[in-house]
């Protein structure tokens, strides 16, 4: 599994993930949106930690810097 998420991409994912999980934890979202926000928040944090997004190869995107 080759890293395909760059530093800025990972930082944005962490921020979005934390915001989504905060919204779930504080009850800002209710019903089905709560579950969707929770799953998306966790996915964002996991993909940021692994520096790999499984959707990027399908879309032929790579934000990681090339090794020198």
N, C-alpha and C positions, 0 to 999 in steps of 0.2 A: 504494500500500500504506500505509494509515493505521495509525499505531502503536496497538496495543491492549493493551500490557503496561505496567503501572505500575512504579514504582521498586522497591517491596517485592517484587513479582512477579519482576522481573528479578534482584534479589539472591538470592532463593530459588533461581531457576533456575541461577545461576552456582554457588552452593554445591553443589546437587545434582549438577550436571554435573561439577564438580571431584571430588566424592566418587566418582561412578561411574567416571570415567576413572582415578582413583587405584586403585580396586579392580581395574580391568583391568590397569593397568601393573604392579601388584605381585603379580598372580596370585591375588588373593583369590577370584576367580570363574573357573571353568573351563568348557570346552565351549561349548555354545550360549548359556549365560548370559553368557559373556564377550563374545560378539558383540552380544547384545541390550543389555548394559550400555554397551558402547562406542558403539553407535549412539545410544542414548538420551542418553548424556552429551554427545556432540557436538551432538545436536539441542537439548538444553537450552542449551548455550553459544551456539549460533547464534541461537536465538530470543531469548535475552537480549541479544545484541549488536544485533540488528535491532529489538528492542522490538516484535516482531510474532509472534503465534502463529497459524498457519493454522487451528487447531482452534477458536479463540475465536469467529470469525464464525459458524461452524456451530452452536455452542452459545449464541450471542448473549451472549457475555461480553466485557466491556471493563473492564480494571483500570487503564487509563491515565486520568490526570486530564483533565478537559475544559478546552480552552483558554479563556481569559477574554476 
